[in-house]
Amino acid sequence: MDNLTYKPVAHDHEKFLREAKKDEVFLKEYEALAPAYAFVRELLLARQRSGLTQEAIASKIGTTKSAISRLESGGKHIPSITTLRKYAEALGCELEIKLVPKKQSTSTS
C-alpha cells in the first residue's frame, strides 16, 4: 500500500470531443444540449461581471447558495421566469427572453 501516489491522467477534452462527434448519436445529443450550456455560460459571465458571489446573490434574492449553484449548473432543475428575473436584478441586469426563428436549411436539390 506504499505506492498509493497521485498520478493524474492526461485528458485532452478537445481531442475527445473531435473523436466523439464522429458518432452521429453523440453529435445529435451534444448539439441538443448546446442551448442549455449557452444559457449557463450567460449566467456565469453575468455573475462574473457583477463581481458577486453565489452567496451574495442568494442573500439579495432571499434564497440559498445551493439554490444559486443549482441554477448555474444547468442540470435537471428548470428555473421559473420569476427566479431568473430576480437573479438578473441581483446582478444589475435585465432579463431578456426572445424567440428566434430557426435557420432554414438551404437545399440545392
PyMOL commands that set and color helices and strands:
alter all, ss='L'
color gray80, all
select helices_A, chain A and resi 13-20+24-50+54-61+65-73+81-90
alter helices_A, ss='H'
color red, helices_A
deselect
rebuild
show_as cartoon
